[in-house]
């Protein structure tokens, strides 16, 4: 135990090397999705980030290492969780640049986070159209959801206000509010509505779910600071409004065949992959032709049960 305490930094690198060697060995043996490969990948990501952080004592370097290692594991081993780790590392890296290195005033951090989310969303839109990235479709889904959540959280009034008070020391009282407060009030509700609009227009389930949760968070944000109705009354009225809106939309969109519709998308068949798999399996089955056994009964000459070409019975 004393040896580990005295050489803790060296052991972190050793554990990281063990992790990358283990996942490389499993990948070459075609072990995928068994759990043990996830353990090696996550162990490698955690220990390599810890090793760099302990040796450099720099959160910026640790987040940068996490982003690079996560990207490597995602691309090399098609590991979806590594994509999330990479995105967390990228976000933490930019936050450290603002808070630690002071490359820009901390006041503008929400806008930097929102700009980063826009860039990540643009990257998703570009990569999702490339057939070469089909195997990374789950990682691209993580990229999409993360960019949407980051874009909303960066400008949510509650998040910005609480972080401004905790990290920057902004004083908020009856006569003072956070800087750019009207902008954040507007974006707190504008972004969820934009998510819902484009989700319905593009038939994107991930964007729709994020938009609904963001809209709920927006309502809770305003209610946290401004209580207009008792909680039970607000819940009842909110439920009635949602029920009525859902019923109205379903009734209006049920029989539409173009644009935003309630009908099933005719161009997306979830059973297509199953049909393709069945076709491939059938094509690999070797069927040997067998000779047809014939009996002693003569045919073709008309010599059995009726007149034939010979005219005899």
GIGI-V783156 format. One record per residue. N is the residue number from 1. PHI is phi in radians with two decimals (none if undefined). Layout:
BEGIN
n: <N N>
phi: <PHI PHI>
END
This chain:
BEGIN
n: <1 2 3 4 5 6 7 8 9 10 11 12 13 14 15 16 17 18 19 20 21 22 23 24 25 26 27 28 29 30 31 32 33 34 35 36 37 38 39 40 41 42 43 44 45 46 47 48 49 50 51 52 53 54 55 56 57 58 59 60 61 62 63 64 65 66 67 68 69 70 71 72 73 74 75 76 77 78 79 80 81 82 83 84 85 86 87 88 89 90 91 92 93 94 95 96 97 98 99 100 101 102 103 104 105 106 107 108 109 110 111 112 113 114 115 116 117 118 119 120 121 122 123 124 125 126 127 128 129 130 131 132 133 134 135 136 137 138 139 140 141 142 143 144 145 146 147 148 149 150 151 152 153 154 155 156 157 158 159 160 161 162 163 164 165 166 167 168 169 170 171 172 173 174 175 176 177 178 179 180 181 182 183 184 185 186 187 188 189 190 191 192 193 194 195 196 197 198 199 200 201 202 203 204 205 206 207 208 209 210 211 212 213 214 215 216 217 218 219 220 221 222 223 224 225 226 227 228 229 230 231 232 233 234 235 236 237 238 239 240 241 242 243 244 245 246 247 248 249 250 251 252 253 254 255 256 257 258 259 260 261 262 263 264 265 266 267 268 269 270 271 272 273 274 275 276 277 278 279 280 281 282 283 284 285 286 287 288 289 290 291 292 293 294 295 296 297 298 299 300 301 302 303 304 305 306 307 308 309 310 311 312 313>
phi: <none -1.16 -1.14 -1.15 -1.13 -1.34 -2.17 -1.10 -1.09 -1.16 -1.18 -1.10 -1.19 -1.11 -1.12 -1.12 -1.14 -1.07 -1.12 -1.21 -1.17 -1.15 -1.23 -1.20 -1.12 -1.15 -1.16 -1.25 -1.62 1.11 -1.59 -2.50 1.33 -1.70 1.72 -1.20 -1.18 -1.11 -1.10 -1.17 -1.13 -1.16 -1.11 -1.11 -1.10 -1.19 -1.27 -1.22 -1.17 -1.12 -1.08 -1.18 -1.14 -1.22 -1.33 -1.64 0.95 -2.30 -1.07 -1.08 -1.16 -1.13 -1.18 -1.11 -1.11 -1.10 -1.15 -1.18 -1.15 -1.11 -1.12 -1.08 -1.17 -1.15 -1.33 -1.30 -1.97 0.88 -1.82 -1.21 -1.10 -1.11 -1.10 -1.14 -1.07 -1.08 -1.17 -1.10 -1.10 -1.13 -1.13 -1.11 -1.09 -1.20 -1.13 -1.17 -1.07 -1.37 -1.47 -1.58 -1.56 0.98 -1.26 -2.68 -1.08 -1.07 -1.07 -1.71 -1.04 -1.01 -1.26 -1.15 -1.09 -1.18 -1.12 -1.08 -1.11 -1.11 -1.12 -1.12 -1.14 -1.13 -1.10 -1.08 -1.09 -1.26 -1.27 -1.17 -1.58 -1.68 -1.16 -1.18 -1.79 -1.11 -1.21 -1.82 -1.14 -1.26 -1.14 -1.20 -1.12 -1.09 -1.08 -1.12 -1.10 -1.11 -1.12 -1.17 -1.15 -1.12 -1.10 -1.32 -1.14 -1.17 -2.06 -1.15 -1.08 -1.10 -1.12 -1.15 -1.17 -1.18 -1.21 -1.13 -1.23 -1.37 -1.76 -1.77 1.47 -1.22 -1.65 -2.07 -2.43 -1.14 -1.82 -2.32 -2.23 -1.21 -1.07 1.07 -1.02 -1.04 -1.12 -1.25 -1.05 -1.16 -1.20 -1.04 -1.82 -1.22 -1.16 -1.04 -1.15 -1.15 -1.04 -1.14 -1.11 -1.26 -1.14 -1.22 -1.24 -1.71 0.99 -1.86 -1.20 -1.07 -1.14 -1.13 -1.12 -1.10 -1.11 -1.14 -1.14 -1.14 -1.13 -1.09 -1.13 -1.14 -1.11 -1.16 -1.11 -1.16 -1.19 -1.11 -1.77 -2.32 -1.66 -1.59 -2.35 -1.04 -1.05 -1.16 -1.19 -1.12 -1.16 -1.13 -1.13 -1.11 -1.12 -1.13 -1.13 -1.13 -1.12 -1.13 -1.17 -1.12 -1.11 -1.15 -1.16 -1.12 -1.16 -1.40 -1.75 -1.09 -1.86 -1.36 -2.00 -2.51 1.23 -1.34 -2.41 -1.55 -1.30 -1.20 -1.21 -1.28 -1.65 -2.16 -1.89 -1.22 -1.54 -1.09 -1.15 -1.13 -1.13 -1.14 -1.10 -1.10 -1.15 -1.15 -1.12 -1.14 -1.23 -1.58 -1.39 -1.54 -1.92 -1.52 -1.21 -1.99 -1.24 -1.45 -1.39 -1.96 -1.48 -1.46 -1.32 -1.34 -2.28 1.63 -1.78 1.36 -1.75 -2.10 -2.18 -2.98 -1.19 -2.15 -1.18 -1.48 1.31 -2.01 -2.02>
END
